[in-house]
Amino acid sequence: FRDMPAERLQVALRNVPHVQAGIALSIAAGALFFAAVEAGRKRRWPLEWAAAAAVLLVFLGNARTNRDFVKAVDIEEYVRADSLIRKMQEDDDVFRALSAVPNLYDNVFSIFGIEGTRGFFDNRIRWWDELASTENVRNANILNLLNVKYLVATPGVRHPAFVEEGSEGGKALYRNTDALPRAFLALNWEVVPRESMIARIKQAEFNPRATALVEEGLAFPSGGADGGDAILPVEWVEYGPNRLRMRTTSERPSLLVVSNAYLPYWRAKIDGEEAPLLRVDYALQGVALPAGEHEVVLAYRSGPYLASRAVSLAAAALLLAGALASRRSTRKKETSVG
């Protein structure tokens, strides 16, 4: 729990008794399930009764889960799109939105097909949480680097980069004119130790439009451009949850930066050839590109997931084969006795 915020830790600790009870009930239910199946297999009672008992155990487990953990609310409270949501939905760009309104959390945006800075993960990605923490997104450099194009806040924000797009129900929508694109080509980069990257990004003199941060030197030198902006646009060909495809053009070597969470299970290809996926700006995806025109594909492929899926399918096949073999054996015994 060392990396867990104190508030989340308290919630987790309060739920420990529920988890312990759930584990005990799961073990008991599993034992009863296999006892019922075994009793049916050995003809201590009809196989149909064993199947009915197994189904009843599953039903009781689901009923307990629904009673203790699933709280029903009026869905209209969450799925009604107000004018601010509709305004963001009209934007065809790839972007993120951030809420600065109490009790309006970023993950609510996902109901309407709008990405937030926090997203939703069953297993949190630590480095993304550290970069996009509540404290850090108050920093303009990090806000812009995370592709936060829209901010929902209480009316009255005064900042030259934020243009009000509308207001409703005590909330206002602001468009961030300084937000970086979701993907871009960086022409300059700086080698910085990973543990120092967030502090470097937050420095007032750092400009994420001028420099990207990498952990080690690339195959070609930095220094493609001088001045404020040193980025080039990227053309989106495909944007999905597990596959991204882009076209890039640059007269000199560049670093493709994609403002999505770095994970080693993503694979990069340049013009169909495998390429290393880099960890850039502490938590983002990066691909080093030679000069010229290229098509870059990023695809998610989890080795552990594929392995566990294969094991699960094999186990299911073995269980099915065992059940069929047991059934045939039982029938042969009945025929022999008859």
Residue frames as qw, qx, qy, qz and C-alpha x, y, z in Angstrom:
[[0.000, 0.883, 0.470, 0.000, 0.00, 0.00, 0.00],
 [0.462, -0.429, 0.006, 0.776, 3.02, 2.33, -0.04],
 [0.143, 0.061, 0.425, 0.892, 1.99, 4.00, -3.29],
 [0.135, -0.632, -0.718, -0.259, -1.71, 4.34, -2.39],
 [0.091, -0.502, 0.081, -0.856, -3.07, 7.78, -1.40],
 [0.054, -0.043, 0.760, -0.646, -4.20, 7.98, 2.24],
 [0.589, 0.125, 0.156, -0.783, -7.87, 8.49, 1.36],
 [0.760, 0.213, -0.500, -0.355, -7.96, 5.42, -0.91],
 [0.337, 0.205, -0.861, 0.321, -6.07, 3.41, 1.71],
 [0.312, -0.016, 0.591, -0.744, -8.73, 4.17, 4.34],
 [0.751, 0.190, -0.101, -0.624, -11.48, 3.05, 1.97],
 [0.648, 0.271, -0.708, -0.075, -9.57, -0.16, 1.23],
 [0.115, 0.164, -0.831, 0.519, -9.03, -0.88, 4.94],
 [0.529, 0.035, 0.363, -0.767, -12.73, -0.36, 5.70],
 [0.816, 0.244, -0.234, -0.469, -13.53, -3.02, 3.12],
 [0.165, 0.411, -0.891, 0.101, -11.08, -5.62, 4.43],
 [0.453, 0.012, 0.773, -0.444, -13.80, -7.42, 6.52],
 [0.746, 0.452, 0.105, -0.478, -16.01, -7.65, 3.42],
 [0.503, 0.572, -0.628, -0.159, -13.11, -9.10, 1.43],
 [0.086, -0.294, 0.913, -0.269, -12.33, -11.63, 4.16],
 [0.617, 0.200, 0.572, -0.503, -15.99, -12.67, 4.37],
 [0.700, 0.553, -0.183, -0.413, -16.12, -12.98, 0.59],
 [0.294, 0.497, -0.816, -0.024, -13.04, -15.22, 0.54],
 [0.297, -0.098, 0.870, -0.381, -14.50, -17.47, 3.25],
 [0.684, 0.376, 0.356, -0.515, -17.84, -17.70, 1.48],
 [0.584, 0.591, -0.447, -0.332, -16.13, -18.41, -1.84],
 [0.091, 0.361, -0.923, 0.100, -14.14, -21.27, -0.32],
 [0.447, 0.110, 0.758, -0.462, -17.28, -22.69, 1.32],
 [0.687, 0.507, 0.085, -0.513, -19.32, -22.33, -1.86],
 [0.436, 0.559, -0.669, -0.225, -16.56, -23.96, -3.89],
 [0.106, -0.204, 0.947, -0.223, -16.37, -26.90, -1.48],
 [0.564, 0.299, 0.579, -0.508, -20.15, -27.34, -1.55],
 [0.604, 0.583, -0.239, -0.488, -20.17, -27.06, -5.34],
 [0.350, 0.439, -0.820, -0.109, -17.60, -29.82, -5.80],
 [0.272, -0.040, 0.883, -0.381, -19.24, -31.94, -3.10],
 [0.652, 0.404, 0.313, -0.560, -22.57, -31.69, -4.92],
 [0.588, 0.566, -0.462, -0.346, -20.99, -32.56, -8.26],
 [0.121, 0.354, -0.922, 0.099, -19.09, -35.48, -6.73],
 [0.456, 0.105, 0.740, -0.483, -22.22, -36.77, -5.02],
 [0.708, 0.497, 0.052, -0.499, -24.06, -36.64, -8.32],
 [0.433, 0.558, -0.678, -0.204, -21.20, -38.33, -10.14],
 [0.042, 0.200, -0.955, 0.213, -21.14, -41.20, -7.63],
 [0.481, -0.317, -0.652, -0.493, -24.90, -41.51, -7.81],
 [0.159, -0.193, -0.736, 0.629, -25.42, -40.70, -4.16],
 [0.332, 0.619, 0.451, -0.551, -28.19, -38.51, -5.46],
 [0.637, 0.624, 0.416, 0.180, -29.45, -37.76, -8.99],
 [0.506, 0.038, 0.190, 0.841, -27.07, -35.78, -11.18],
 [0.015, -0.691, -0.394, -0.606, -29.89, -33.32, -11.86],
 [0.520, -0.816, -0.247, 0.057, -30.06, -32.52, -8.13],
 [0.656, -0.331, 0.076, 0.674, -26.33, -31.88, -8.08],
 [0.299, 0.361, 0.341, 0.815, -26.65, -29.49, -11.02],
 [0.258, -0.804, -0.380, -0.378, -29.56, -27.71, -9.33],
 [0.634, -0.681, -0.152, 0.334, -27.54, -27.36, -6.11],
 [0.559, -0.070, 0.186, 0.805, -24.61, -25.88, -8.03],
 [0.076, 0.575, 0.387, 0.717, -26.89, -23.37, -9.77],
 [0.453, -0.816, -0.344, -0.101, -28.46, -22.45, -6.42],
 [0.649, -0.479, -0.047, 0.589, -25.03, -21.75, -4.90],
 [0.363, 0.189, 0.288, 0.866, -24.14, -19.46, -7.80],
 [0.166, -0.716, -0.442, -0.515, -27.48, -17.67, -7.45],
 [0.569, -0.758, -0.271, 0.166, -27.01, -17.13, -3.70],
 [0.594, -0.251, 0.074, 0.761, -23.51, -15.76, -4.26],
 [0.173, 0.386, 0.362, 0.831, -24.76, -13.28, -6.85],
 [0.347, -0.779, -0.445, -0.275, -27.67, -12.30, -4.60],
 [0.603, -0.625, -0.172, 0.465, -25.26, -11.47, -1.76],
 [0.444, -0.013, 0.223, 0.868, -23.10, -9.40, -4.10],
 [0.031, -0.573, -0.451, -0.683, -26.11, -7.47, -5.38],
 [0.477, -0.776, -0.410, -0.038, -27.40, -6.88, -1.86],
 [0.612, -0.630, -0.069, 0.472, -24.16, -5.69, -0.27],
 [0.456, -0.324, 0.313, 0.768, -22.20, -4.05, -3.07],
 [0.155, 0.328, 0.584, 0.726, -24.46, -3.03, -5.96],
 [0.060, 0.536, 0.452, -0.711, -26.35, 0.18, -5.25],
 [0.299, 0.552, 0.640, 0.443, -29.00, 1.13, -7.78],
 [0.022, -0.517, -0.140, 0.844, -29.48, 4.79, -8.71],
 [0.543, 0.739, 0.305, -0.256, -31.49, 6.60, -11.32],
 [0.690, 0.077, 0.398, 0.599, -29.46, 6.18, -14.50],
 [0.270, 0.848, 0.297, 0.345, -30.79, 9.47, -15.89],
 [0.388, -0.899, 0.075, 0.191, -28.72, 11.26, -13.27],
 [0.561, -0.467, 0.497, 0.469, -25.56, 10.04, -15.00],
 [0.502, 0.195, 0.665, 0.517, -26.40, 9.73, -18.68],
 [0.233, 0.904, 0.354, -0.052, -28.12, 13.05, -19.30],
 [0.573, 0.114, 0.146, 0.799, -25.80, 15.10, -21.47],
 [0.022, -0.849, -0.259, 0.460, -25.98, 18.81, -20.66],
 [0.473, 0.881, -0.005, -0.012, -24.93, 21.55, -23.07],
 [0.181, -0.797, 0.566, 0.103, -21.30, 21.38, -21.88],
 [0.644, -0.115, 0.747, 0.118, -21.08, 17.66, -22.60],
 [0.668, 0.620, 0.411, 0.026, -22.74, 18.12, -25.98],
 [0.196, 0.940, -0.249, -0.127, -20.26, 20.88, -26.84],
 [0.320, -0.574, 0.739, 0.150, -17.34, 18.53, -26.19],
 [0.693, 0.185, 0.696, 0.029, -19.02, 15.71, -28.11],
 [0.554, 0.811, 0.143, -0.119, -19.19, 17.95, -31.17],
 [0.020, -0.821, 0.539, 0.188, -15.39, 18.22, -31.22],
 [0.951, 0.273, -0.129, -0.061, -13.96, 15.57, -33.58],
 [0.250, 0.698, -0.610, 0.280, -10.43, 16.03, -32.24],
 [0.790, -0.202, -0.537, 0.216, -8.74, 13.51, -29.90],
 [0.017, -0.599, 0.320, -0.734, -8.57, 15.20, -26.50],
 [0.416, -0.310, -0.771, 0.370, -9.03, 14.87, -22.76],
 [0.286, -0.727, -0.150, -0.606, -11.26, 16.79, -20.39],
 [0.373, -0.007, -0.675, 0.637, -10.65, 17.65, -16.75],
 [0.388, -0.753, -0.431, -0.311, -13.18, 18.48, -14.05],
 [0.248, 0.204, -0.478, 0.817, -12.39, 21.05, -11.38],
 [0.544, -0.404, -0.088, -0.730, -15.96, 20.89, -10.02],
 [0.273, -0.246, 0.824, -0.432, -16.49, 19.10, -6.67],
 [0.611, 0.168, 0.700, -0.328, -18.33, 15.76, -7.01],
 [0.754, 0.613, -0.020, -0.236, -17.97, 15.77, -10.81],
 [0.623, -0.445, 0.575, 0.290, -15.27, 13.21, -11.44],
 [0.159, 0.531, -0.593, -0.583, -13.33, 12.81, -14.69],
 [0.132, -0.009, 0.972, 0.193, -14.48, 9.23, -15.22],
 [0.423, 0.564, 0.542, -0.458, -18.07, 10.47, -15.59],
 [0.300, 0.635, -0.337, -0.628, -16.97, 11.88, -18.96],
 [0.065, -0.211, 0.928, 0.299, -16.34, 8.34, -20.24],
 [0.418, 0.432, 0.743, -0.295, -20.10, 7.67, -20.14],
 [0.440, 0.807, 0.157, -0.362, -20.39, 10.17, -22.97],
 [0.835, 0.405, 0.152, 0.341, -17.37, 8.96, -24.95],
 [0.131, 0.912, -0.227, 0.315, -15.08, 11.71, -23.61],
 [0.786, 0.020, -0.435, 0.439, -11.68, 10.82, -22.18],
 [0.390, -0.911, 0.049, -0.127, -10.60, 12.20, -18.81],
 [0.181, 0.734, -0.614, 0.226, -7.14, 12.47, -17.29],
 [0.471, -0.385, 0.719, -0.335, -7.74, 9.71, -14.76],
 [0.528, 0.159, -0.745, -0.375, -9.48, 7.20, -17.00],
 [0.817, -0.324, 0.251, -0.406, -10.52, 3.94, -15.38],
 [0.483, 0.386, -0.785, 0.041, -8.25, 1.00, -14.61],
 [0.878, -0.405, -0.213, -0.139, -9.02, -2.07, -12.50],
 [0.789, -0.296, -0.035, 0.536, -5.26, -2.15, -11.91],
 [0.035, 0.982, -0.014, -0.184, -3.93, 1.37, -11.62],
 [0.746, 0.419, -0.072, 0.513, -0.84, 2.38, -13.61],
 [0.543, -0.638, -0.221, 0.500, 1.40, 3.91, -10.99],
 [0.398, -0.143, 0.201, 0.883, 3.51, 6.17, -13.21],
 [0.029, -0.527, -0.502, -0.686, 0.42, 7.58, -14.93],
 [0.444, -0.776, -0.448, 0.008, -1.23, 8.27, -11.56],
 [0.540, -0.485, -0.079, 0.683, 1.92, 10.04, -10.41],
 [0.248, 0.095, 0.339, 0.902, 2.11, 12.26, -13.50],
 [0.240, -0.461, -0.474, -0.711, -1.65, 12.97, -13.62],
 [0.317, -0.391, -0.716, 0.484, -2.19, 13.35, -9.87],
 [0.075, -0.887, -0.455, -0.027, -4.62, 15.94, -8.56],
 [0.365, -0.769, 0.080, 0.519, -1.70, 18.12, -7.47],
 [0.441, -0.189, 0.532, 0.698, 0.21, 17.82, -10.75],
 [0.270, 0.567, 0.642, 0.440, -2.67, 18.65, -13.10],
 [0.109, -0.929, -0.231, 0.268, -2.76, 22.08, -11.49],
 [0.363, -0.517, 0.403, 0.662, 0.55, 22.68, -13.26],
 [0.540, 0.676, -0.046, -0.499, 0.06, 24.19, -16.74],
 [0.179, 0.532, -0.773, -0.296, 2.89, 22.18, -18.33],
 [0.199, 0.009, 0.976, -0.090, 1.45, 18.85, -17.19],
 [0.494, 0.524, 0.474, -0.507, -2.10, 19.91, -18.04],
 [0.470, 0.683, -0.288, -0.479, -1.02, 20.77, -21.58],
 [0.062, 0.416, -0.892, -0.165, 1.17, 17.69, -21.97],
 [0.314, 0.151, 0.910, -0.224, -1.77, 15.45, -21.02],
 [0.048, -0.229, -0.698, -0.677, -3.81, 16.81, -23.94],
 [0.007, -0.588, -0.681, 0.437, -6.39, 18.46, -21.65],
 [0.125, 0.316, 0.431, 0.836, -8.29, 20.54, -24.18],
 [0.393, -0.607, -0.326, -0.609, -11.36, 21.19, -22.04],
 [0.179, 0.009, -0.699, 0.692, -11.78, 22.19, -18.41],
 [0.413, -0.643, -0.517, -0.386, -15.11, 22.05, -16.56],
 [0.341, -0.070, -0.506, 0.789, -14.99, 24.46, -13.62],
 [0.037, -0.769, -0.518, 0.373, -17.07, 26.95, -11.70],
 [0.369, 0.825, 0.223, 0.365, -17.60, 30.18, -13.68],
 [0.236, -0.965, 0.104, 0.038, -15.03, 32.93, -13.32],
 [0.816, -0.154, 0.247, 0.499, -11.78, 31.34, -14.51],
 [0.212, 0.959, -0.117, -0.147, -9.43, 34.10, -15.64],
 [0.608, -0.372, 0.551, 0.435, -6.51, 32.82, -17.70],
 [0.300, 0.610, -0.355, -0.641, -5.39, 33.85, -21.19],
 [0.073, 0.209, -0.924, -0.310, -5.17, 30.21, -22.35],
 [0.122, 0.346, 0.915, -0.169, -8.72, 29.30, -21.28],
 [0.251, -0.054, -0.314, -0.914, -11.60, 30.45, -23.48],
 [0.436, 0.182, 0.686, -0.554, -15.12, 30.03, -22.10],
 [0.116, -0.038, -0.811, -0.571, -17.32, 27.94, -24.42],
 [0.532, -0.432, -0.459, -0.565, -20.54, 27.97, -22.39],
 [0.067, -0.178, 0.735, -0.651, -22.06, 27.49, -18.94],
 [0.655, -0.310, -0.455, -0.517, -24.93, 25.60, -17.35],
 [0.820, -0.457, -0.338, -0.075, -26.01, 24.58, -13.85],
 [0.496, -0.837, 0.224, 0.047, -23.26, 26.42, -12.01],
 [0.739, -0.203, 0.455, 0.454, -20.56, 24.96, -14.27],
 [0.366, 0.835, -0.190, -0.364, -18.62, 26.49, -17.15],
 [0.901, 0.167, 0.272, 0.293, -16.71, 24.88, -20.01],
 [0.035, -0.881, 0.326, 0.341, -13.31, 26.30, -20.93],
 [0.889, 0.421, -0.001, 0.181, -11.20, 25.39, -23.96],
 [0.569, -0.647, 0.289, 0.417, -7.46, 25.23, -23.31],
 [0.581, 0.802, -0.109, -0.080, -5.73, 26.85, -26.28],
 [0.014, -0.744, 0.667, -0.026, -2.30, 25.71, -25.03],
 [0.857, -0.134, 0.476, -0.147, -3.14, 21.98, -24.92],
 [0.031, -0.449, 0.795, 0.407, -0.75, 19.78, -26.87],
 [0.746, 0.147, -0.410, -0.505, -2.20, 17.31, -29.40],
 [0.923, -0.261, 0.231, -0.161, -2.67, 13.70, -28.35],
 [0.849, -0.022, 0.305, 0.431, 0.20, 12.80, -30.68],
 [0.250, 0.954, -0.136, -0.091, 2.95, 14.99, -32.16],
 [0.836, 0.264, -0.144, 0.458, 6.52, 14.90, -33.41],
 [0.406, -0.879, 0.104, 0.228, 9.09, 16.41, -31.06],
 [0.667, 0.664, -0.187, 0.281, 12.23, 17.73, -32.76],
 [0.108, 0.616, -0.580, 0.521, 14.15, 18.35, -29.53],
 [0.846, -0.420, -0.315, -0.095, 14.64, 16.04, -26.56],
 [0.073, -0.716, 0.536, -0.442, 16.56, 16.08, -23.33],
 [0.691, -0.045, -0.707, 0.143, 17.98, 13.14, -21.36],
 [0.351, -0.536, 0.353, -0.682, 16.73, 13.28, -17.76],
 [0.085, 0.045, -0.961, 0.258, 16.72, 10.55, -15.07],
 [0.337, -0.468, -0.730, -0.365, 13.23, 9.12, -14.63],
 [0.407, -0.573, -0.587, 0.402, 12.98, 10.17, -10.98],
 [0.188, -0.400, -0.063, 0.895, 13.64, 13.81, -11.96],
 [0.125, 0.312, 0.649, 0.683, 11.27, 14.06, -14.93],
 [0.161, -0.780, -0.598, -0.091, 8.10, 15.27, -13.19],
 [0.351, -0.731, -0.122, 0.573, 10.00, 17.99, -11.34],
 [0.297, -0.159, 0.441, 0.831, 11.62, 19.06, -14.63],
 [0.042, 0.515, 0.693, 0.503, 8.27, 19.21, -16.44],
 [0.255, -0.823, -0.496, 0.109, 6.77, 21.35, -13.66],
 [0.413, -0.373, 0.006, 0.831, 9.52, 23.97, -13.85],
 [0.278, 0.810, 0.245, -0.453, 8.25, 27.30, -15.13],
 [0.087, 0.682, -0.488, -0.537, 11.02, 27.59, -17.73],
 [0.330, -0.021, 0.910, 0.250, 10.29, 24.14, -19.21],
 [0.541, 0.374, -0.111, -0.745, 8.24, 24.15, -22.41],
 [0.665, 0.050, 0.745, -0.029, 6.71, 20.77, -23.40],
 [0.656, 0.724, 0.165, -0.135, 6.21, 22.17, -26.90],
 [0.239, 0.856, -0.457, -0.044, 9.94, 22.72, -27.24],
 [0.136, 0.473, -0.857, 0.152, 11.43, 19.63, -25.58],
 [0.901, -0.218, -0.252, -0.276, 10.51, 16.04, -24.79],
 [0.343, -0.647, 0.643, -0.224, 12.19, 14.14, -21.96],
 [0.893, 0.163, -0.410, -0.093, 13.80, 10.73, -22.49],
 [0.795, -0.578, 0.179, 0.027, 15.68, 8.43, -20.13],
 [0.646, -0.314, 0.475, 0.508, 18.61, 7.74, -22.44],
 [0.099, 0.549, -0.385, -0.735, 20.03, 9.12, -25.66],
 [0.810, 0.454, 0.271, -0.255, 18.43, 8.19, -28.98],
 [0.800, 0.113, 0.397, 0.435, 20.19, 6.86, -32.08],
 [0.383, 0.565, 0.217, 0.698, 20.29, 10.36, -33.56],
 [0.273, -0.117, -0.362, 0.883, 21.01, 13.72, -31.94],
 [0.031, 0.803, 0.537, -0.257, 18.45, 16.22, -30.70],
 [0.190, -0.523, 0.121, 0.822, 18.31, 19.75, -32.04],
 [0.353, 0.417, 0.704, 0.454, 15.94, 19.75, -34.98],
 [0.002, 0.792, 0.359, 0.494, 14.43, 23.14, -34.18],
 [0.288, -0.027, -0.391, 0.874, 15.01, 26.27, -32.15],
 [0.271, -0.274, -0.089, -0.918, 12.62, 28.64, -30.46],
 [0.550, -0.143, 0.420, -0.708, 9.27, 28.12, -28.73],
 [0.896, 0.153, 0.247, -0.337, 7.43, 25.43, -30.66],
 [0.079, 0.509, -0.817, -0.260, 9.50, 22.49, -31.87],
 [0.522, 0.140, 0.823, -0.176, 6.74, 20.03, -32.72],
 [0.253, 0.134, -0.619, -0.731, 5.14, 18.82, -35.94],
 [0.729, 0.017, 0.199, -0.655, 1.59, 17.54, -36.44],
 [0.195, -0.085, 0.973, 0.090, 0.60, 13.89, -36.84],
 [0.571, 0.035, -0.358, -0.738, -2.17, 12.60, -39.11],
 [0.532, -0.074, 0.754, -0.378, -4.51, 10.11, -37.46],
 [0.404, 0.117, -0.748, -0.513, -5.51, 7.13, -39.59],
 [0.683, -0.347, -0.618, -0.176, -6.97, 4.94, -36.84],
 [0.090, -0.406, 0.563, -0.714, -7.63, 5.57, -33.15],
 [0.777, -0.321, -0.440, -0.316, -8.97, 2.73, -31.01],
 [0.655, -0.690, 0.227, -0.209, -8.52, 1.40, -27.48],
 [0.841, -0.290, 0.409, 0.201, -6.03, -1.29, -28.56],
 [0.660, 0.216, 0.419, 0.584, -4.63, 0.03, -31.84],
 [0.059, 0.873, 0.013, -0.484, -3.37, 3.41, -33.06],
 [0.683, 0.268, 0.414, 0.539, -2.24, 4.19, -36.60],
 [0.024, -0.897, -0.030, 0.440, -0.62, 7.48, -37.64],
 [0.698, 0.522, 0.135, 0.470, 1.16, 9.05, -40.59],
 [0.395, -0.800, 0.040, 0.450, 4.13, 11.30, -39.92],
 [0.636, 0.637, 0.075, 0.430, 6.33, 13.56, -42.01],
 [0.383, -0.876, 0.130, 0.262, 9.55, 15.25, -40.96],
 [0.579, 0.753, -0.284, 0.128, 12.64, 16.44, -42.82],
 [0.151, 0.562, -0.713, 0.392, 14.85, 15.43, -39.89],
 [0.443, -0.152, -0.863, 0.191, 14.83, 12.69, -37.23],
 [0.406, -0.449, 0.071, -0.793, 12.08, 13.16, -34.66],
 [0.024, -0.032, -0.915, 0.401, 10.47, 11.62, -31.61],
 [0.450, -0.408, -0.537, -0.585, 6.82, 10.64, -31.87],
 [0.057, -0.033, 0.698, -0.713, 5.14, 11.42, -28.54],
 [0.455, -0.407, -0.635, -0.474, 1.71, 9.92, -27.82],
 [0.229, -0.356, 0.460, -0.781, 0.03, 11.25, -24.68],
 [0.871, -0.238, -0.266, -0.337, -1.24, 7.83, -23.61],
 [0.650, -0.621, 0.420, -0.120, 0.01, 5.72, -20.72],
 [0.362, 0.536, -0.761, -0.061, 3.21, 3.81, -21.41],
 [0.852, -0.234, 0.412, -0.224, 2.93, 0.06, -20.86],
 [0.179, -0.466, 0.799, 0.335, 5.44, -2.54, -22.07],
 [0.538, 0.279, 0.795, -0.022, 2.59, -4.56, -23.60],
 [0.482, 0.810, 0.069, -0.327, 2.17, -1.99, -26.35],
 [0.697, -0.029, 0.487, 0.525, 4.11, -2.81, -29.53],
 [0.201, 0.801, -0.099, -0.555, 5.34, -0.25, -32.06],
 [0.699, 0.229, 0.530, 0.421, 5.87, -0.70, -35.79],
 [0.087, 0.709, -0.191, -0.673, 7.34, 1.79, -38.27],
 [0.520, 0.488, -0.475, -0.515, 6.33, 1.05, -41.86],
 [0.933, 0.029, -0.265, -0.242, 5.57, -2.54, -40.83],
 [0.634, 0.274, -0.594, 0.412, 8.87, -3.11, -39.01],
 [0.650, -0.628, -0.386, 0.185, 9.10, -3.65, -35.24],
 [0.247, 0.620, -0.234, 0.707, 10.49, -0.66, -33.34],
 [0.351, -0.180, -0.683, 0.614, 11.24, 0.02, -29.66],
 [0.277, -0.809, -0.376, -0.356, 8.49, 1.70, -27.64],
 [0.363, 0.236, -0.421, 0.797, 10.04, 4.36, -25.41],
 [0.336, -0.737, -0.534, 0.242, 8.87, 5.82, -22.10],
 [0.286, 0.410, 0.090, 0.862, 8.78, 9.57, -22.66],
 [0.243, -0.494, 0.070, -0.832, 7.96, 12.49, -20.33],
 [0.294, -0.279, 0.737, -0.541, 7.82, 10.05, -17.39],
 [0.523, 0.164, 0.757, -0.356, 4.61, 8.20, -18.34],
 [0.621, 0.593, 0.015, -0.512, 3.88, 8.69, -22.05],
 [0.860, 0.187, 0.424, 0.214, 4.54, 6.61, -25.17],
 [0.103, 0.831, -0.337, -0.430, 7.31, 7.48, -27.60],
 [0.875, 0.238, 0.345, 0.244, 8.82, 6.15, -30.83],
 [0.228, -0.630, 0.375, 0.640, 12.07, 7.41, -32.39],
 [0.706, 0.612, 0.355, -0.023, 11.59, 8.08, -36.11],
 [0.500, -0.117, 0.379, 0.770, 14.14, 8.66, -38.89],
 [0.189, 0.438, -0.112, -0.872, 13.58, 11.53, -41.30],
 [0.148, -0.021, -0.793, -0.590, 10.95, 11.15, -43.99],
 [0.664, -0.147, -0.100, -0.727, 7.36, 9.95, -44.26],
 [0.117, 0.113, -0.967, 0.195, 6.26, 7.02, -42.11],
 [0.691, -0.380, -0.318, -0.526, 3.26, 5.04, -40.98],
 [0.041, 0.297, -0.795, 0.527, 3.42, 4.19, -37.28],
 [0.714, -0.349, -0.463, -0.392, 1.23, 1.58, -35.61],
 [0.125, -0.329, 0.742, -0.570, 0.91, 1.07, -31.86],
 [0.737, -0.190, -0.501, -0.412, -0.93, -2.12, -30.88],
 [0.492, -0.495, 0.540, -0.470, -1.69, -3.58, -27.46],
 [0.834, 0.099, -0.531, -0.115, -0.67, -7.21, -26.97],
 [0.476, -0.629, 0.483, -0.381, -0.42, -8.51, -23.42],
 [0.441, 0.295, -0.847, 0.018, 1.67, -11.66, -23.06],
 [0.126, -0.030, 0.835, -0.534, 0.31, -12.51, -19.57],
 [0.619, 0.247, 0.236, -0.707, -3.28, -12.07, -20.78],
 [0.691, 0.364, -0.494, -0.382, -2.76, -14.31, -23.82],
 [0.281, 0.240, -0.906, 0.207, -1.02, -16.95, -21.68],
 [0.291, 0.063, 0.712, -0.636, -3.75, -16.92, -19.01],
 [0.687, 0.299, -0.027, -0.662, -6.44, -17.09, -21.69],
 [0.591, 0.324, -0.714, -0.190, -4.76, -20.14, -23.23],
 [0.083, 0.116, -0.899, 0.415, -4.51, -21.81, -19.80],
 [0.477, 0.159, 0.449, -0.739, -8.17, -21.04, -19.05],
 [0.723, 0.327, -0.286, -0.538, -9.33, -22.47, -22.38],
 [0.460, 0.275, -0.844, 0.030, -7.19, -25.57, -21.89],
 [0.124, -0.032, 0.805, -0.579, -8.56, -26.05, -18.36],
 [0.624, 0.234, 0.198, -0.719, -12.13, -25.66, -19.62],
 [0.679, 0.337, -0.549, -0.353, -11.46, -28.20, -22.37],
 [0.263, 0.199, -0.908, 0.258, -10.02, -30.68, -19.84],
 [0.351, 0.072, 0.625, -0.694, -13.01, -30.23, -17.53],
 [0.710, 0.303, -0.080, -0.631, -15.40, -30.80, -20.41],
 [0.584, 0.323, -0.732, -0.138, -13.48, -33.86, -21.57],
 [0.041, 0.134, -0.878, 0.458, -13.43, -35.22, -18.02],
 [0.530, 0.151, 0.408, -0.728, -17.17, -34.69, -17.63],
 [0.740, 0.332, -0.327, -0.485, -17.89, -36.46, -20.92],
 [0.434, 0.290, -0.848, 0.089, -15.58, -39.34, -20.02],
 [0.178, -0.048, 0.773, -0.607, -17.21, -39.66, -16.60],
 [0.662, 0.220, 0.138, -0.703, -20.64, -39.66, -18.18],
 [0.695, 0.325, -0.571, -0.293, -19.68, -42.43, -20.62],
 [0.223, 0.230, -0.890, 0.323, -18.14, -44.47, -17.80],
 [0.402, 0.043, 0.584, -0.704, -21.32, -44.15, -15.73],
 [0.744, 0.285, -0.123, -0.592, -23.49, -45.24, -18.64],
 [0.559, 0.321, -0.761, -0.069, -21.28, -48.28, -19.30],
 [0.019, -0.123, 0.854, -0.505, -21.56, -49.32, -15.64],
 [0.580, 0.165, 0.343, -0.720, -25.34, -48.94, -15.74],
 [0.735, 0.341, -0.402, -0.425, -25.51, -51.03, -18.93],
 [0.369, 0.296, -0.866, 0.160, -23.24, -53.67, -17.40],
 [0.244, -0.016, 0.741, -0.626, -25.38, -53.88, -14.24],
 [0.686, 0.258, 0.089, -0.674, -28.56, -54.06, -16.33]]
